Structures are given as C-alpha cells and as structure tokens.
C-alpha cells in the first residue's frame, strides 16, 4: 500500500483518483508547520503540494521513504530540486494543466491595466462619473515582449496577435524555427527591452532569471512601458519596479505574483496607483483546478507503481512512446554491467564509455548509463540511497566520466546490444550485455571472450589458463565447501590460451573459498559478485 500526503489544497477530482486507487491511501493535512511536516514525512511514499508547502532541504532530508514529490502546477521554486535529486526522489509537475488559465489571466490584466478597469470600477462605486480620467490605450499595433517562450508564453503570443499586437520574445532555449512558425521574432534580452510597449514574464525562476527585471534592465526598457508578471514574484526586483513606477519610467504594472505570498505589508508595490494587483489568480479557473488536480494525482500514482513517469523534472532520461518498462529493462541491464565492472576492476573506475545498438537500446541509452552508474556505486550494500535519479550526479561528483563512443567493436549480431568500456588507473575492460527476448539480461562479452551468462543471484568469476584439470579442481573445492553450482558458462580466446568461467552458485562463497580457488595454479583471478 502506497501512502501519499497532500499538504496543500487539491481539487476534488484529484482526491477522487487517490480515493479510488486500491493500492493507495492518502492523508489531506493542510496548514502544517515545517516542524509538523518533518515529523510526519517519514511515513509517506509521495508528497503532493501546490505553492504553499516549502519542500526545503530539511524536509527532504527527513523524508526517509519518499519516492515522489508532485507539484500540482508548473512552478517548482518551492521545492529544493537538488536536495530531492540527491536523495533519489522524483520531482514532477503539471506544466500544461493550467497554461490556458494563466495565459487568459495575462490577457485580462493586460486589457484591464490598459483601460484602467479596476480603478474606474472603484470610482463609479464611489459615486463618481469621471470618464476623462480613465482614457486608456489600445493593444492593437503595440509590441508585446515575452520573456520565456514556453507553453504559456506561446499561448499568450497567440492571443496577443489576435488583438493585432506585434509579438517579440526572449528565450535562450527556444529555436528560431519554433518562433518563426508563430510569426514571432526572437531577440536577446537587451534588444527586446527597448522595443516592447508591454513586457510579460513567463519563465521559471532560476539563478539566471531571479530578478531578471531589475534597475539595469528597467533602464533598458522603452519609456512608459507596461510590465506584467503572472509567473513568479522572484522574477522581479520589486523595489526597482516600484521606483520606476514612481519616477514615471514605467507607465504601469499588473502583478499577480509576489516574492512572498501573501505579500507583506511593506511590499513596495502595494498602494501604488499605477499597479493593478491580483492575488495569484493565474491558475485559478474551474477548468484548470480540475485538470491540475487530476493530472498530478494520476502522475504520482503511476510513478509509485512504476508504470509511467510523466512531466518529471529531474530524471536523467526522457521516457518516450516506448514507455518506462523498456527503460526499466535497460536500467536493470546497465546496473548488472556496472556491478560486474566494479567487481572485476583492479582499481577505482574513472571513466566509462558506451556504445549501443538496436532501436530500443538506442532510445534508452541514457537509462543504460544511469543503470551502469548505479551498479558502479552500489555493490552488495549501499551506505546511501542510490537509484537511477541520483546515480549519474553522484558518479560525476566522484570523478567518474561517462561518454558515448563508437570506438568499441561489436562482437556478434544481436537485436539489442550494450557495450561498456570501463577505465581505471592502469587498466580497462569491455563488457557487453543484451536482453534476450527483449526482457532477459545476459552478459555476452568480456573483453575478447564470447559468453552467454545470466547476471543474477550469486556469481563466481574466474580467469584462468586453458589447461586440463582446471574445471575439476574448481568443482572439487566448491563441493568441499558445500557450494552448489547452478550454471557454469565458459569462454576462451583459443585452445590452450586464456579462459574465463562464469558460475551461478546457490550460496555466497566465504573468503576461505575464494582463497582456496586462488591457490589453483592455473587460476589468475577470482571475484565474487552479487547481482
């Protein structure tokens, strides 16, 4: 039974999904303090939040059983993604569920601030009829500068163009082709700012975008420009924006989000007549609330079951149409190859190179790499939680370089093949693996040797001279220590040359067994591996 904590308000459609799942139990606990969350989080497999819960490093550290953090919405600046990744916890969001609602809110604020809708409404309710005080501006023929041209930014662009606006955008991660298809021109930020009559923010909060609107960038803007922020409060320097509004550099601003929410009484934007405020309503539509709740509940349950992983933000590979099951199989194969490399190496592995063939293997190459790093880092026992989420980062921190290369010759023809060369100080080794029947891991190559070995359970690996009597001698020693042999696979480079043995045994060999095997004259190396 999977246990899920919902610590922020979630729509009924999402709670219904959790309620109906036979293998899930959930608790809805709102308004918990940090200390209360830390006290109960070890009991849960998954956590579903919105923007209210701060999932910081302390909370992640206390989450000893947590596997998934689901953000019902797009912004994850309230989640310490690095801490979650290092703990091996999947972080996911619902990036498109509230996109239309946010885009429409942007247009509503753009129109309202241009036509003085809110202040005119308040004036009329106060018994005034001062039409001349509220002469507004049209959107037609104005230039809208969009900072962040992802899904929401593109929806805003489509709607703005319907009003006859010229749309320009800044987004270093979007190609020219994508913008051209929408008749939008991409500019660098310093070139966009002087052209835009309206500037609308639609980017995530990162180290590069925090306070992207500041004293310097405001100075680059066209005089009397209008600023809209329906993304994240931390994207703007609120004091700098307030100063620009007071001086008249900016004509107006429409603000839906704040650096801290609700905004503190001393927030410099509060009380300024040129600012239109709303209380973070971007995603607050009936349709968006239903969709975001449904999507995050389904995603979290599927992730816990291992069925599918959608909208993940820290997985080292992308799951395509082939589904996670294919990736899972290649993760498992990679992990077995990594374990075998670590067991056979004569030193600490510093670099691995990968070559894959076959349609599914090629699509899953990053999953293979994650599995290999898992195997390298986690042998019989792990002193820390290592999985396919954090293994690539942990491996990099330990100085292990991972590279794709074509400089590994194939050995035989397989529907799918993973070749991995590992390097350590003074040596290297190539291992090859495949999935027989598309789902059964096999080791088929060790350097120049062909094999057909099952990497499962307890395995004895021996390197020896190909001379008579070796097999009998090995069997005699194992029998003397009551170690039963399940399978014995062998390979050799030439008659009378070098050979290897891959033995699946039923019990773990003791140090005494390994020492006895090493005493055989023809044996040059003995290793025990637990898969």
Steps between C-alpha positions, in 0.01 A plus 500: 500500500643837392450793737461855368496828691309790343617808687335773290144539375432267208190485282241231563573333166853422619392380843243274335774331299702436816188375677418253225851354468495162672871506584511857631410671826528874541479766770389856432673717761494872433680784672770290664807676639846401383558312824171311466583402143847379595350288778255312275671491159692173571163321488432584135604372157387811316426866569260713297530878540402823337683827566427516874724221630871575506678175420846607613815297567401435863168348398663293225764375741230381739309322223656157544237316291403770251517398134301772324427870551213617282438870441142573396591783265802609301725695740734300722696781664355385833671160457872444554552296184870444564438358846224276362720379216790419730255302715378313192150652517313570177366854462212551257259776412205564267642755256203528265203442727451867588666656195182629338377648828832681553510628142144630528578668833794671332276637227236604756759700695647647182159628397402611850819697565483660154139611542513583875221249565554445872542863602209609279282238667599624846438861393151423378413314821614809689233704322732663244455536125843609375534349156778733394722378783506148361596538136687183416723351233422240235699179459484511122827598331688480830804276549490228763833368626470153652778381729479119502351347187386165636148365490339792686704760316386356166135497608531866598663576164211339311244703693698823474530464123122463483485853647727628223817519709852440374663233713870463570657259748812416697577139582854358461363144494254541212602458136441758231286246313250475787462877517477541123213251482303738723617815319690608809852645491757391757736762643766512765367660817689826454352534150146408601463744789527830304240385244217377723198707602394211727733251666352175630691244706450128439824333607595276789700626797865400467830652604504677163143632511465604865438877492542503122300822518723730702637853499733424209246327276232758579739772382520319165121498456301739286374797702143450626501125439253279689620198697296183562598218734274196515791258544705525821557790739874433525544590133486870584681732738187643657673808637655580162161465331338721763766767448451488122124539540542791739743677268281442195755280317237226506144602421330219691533146624260209542618264773349163582794346690733620774842421648319377812135406503284649625704819452624665815358834603829672414509367144598809297247429225198507730314829497650634179220638281668376180493136610214258439513217756344154505566227761678233290199419283692377196397137540172573678239385254253220559636314200865539599442396860329181385764418241800571722361286783412212268836503323720513809304225676524273196868576450597434862307171516649381169849592618461313830381195308791530258259509207587837350690817581357818347612859539797408717753776557802309627502164323827461305317364197177565314233232479355494150219310331676170569405542867695472823498120502755497216721749685465297819633189323802691371559656841511147642737380227723804551504449877620142456774612261604771745515258794708259298739775393547615860562145623756413233692829485844514662448858614244779529320550171546852366330489162242296312422502130177373347400367163149369436324347201139410434200735492391468862855494637584816308192677635587389851872586494469751787305246703780250436754755621296562816487127568874457445583781743261343752687171469839667532401687816286243678646156554375248759398773745447872454580749773269749332191495284610457140260465209469598136402856598814594691756245378627706202554805723665298778727334245600837358571632850732204553691579185351230276470625144229355274529527123338357191746362250505293180851370569389162634477224235187286505530130572222303337156607380227580753163669475624730776848533643660711772878524499677675787871563538618592850835662579700506821857594575707258295220300343178473307235239422211462257176331603207434271140427593173439324136428572409156372142499383494872574481451877763254634838656588804304380872568502631413154847645499798551728789657312581254221288217642152405382260397774136412559470558874214591734594793726276407789538380857849409620770469237860384507724646229833329435775570251734212431734331256323262265665182619364160594377433853393854589125431488534193716718680751254788531206262537679301768569809711144626474364157591728489804340823623145381409452766232266374232546612139184603316656591164856507369571711194843514344688684232852485361701688242677194355573138595773505763474877537307702757152418625227632728233329707168650603341286773151557641513347848238449769686649799748777560864380496688578819845661496640150563338373180636788297846447645489129420403573140781753470746228598425306181811542286314570178261754655609862464201688646197421716211735571163457669208715378149528642249625243 
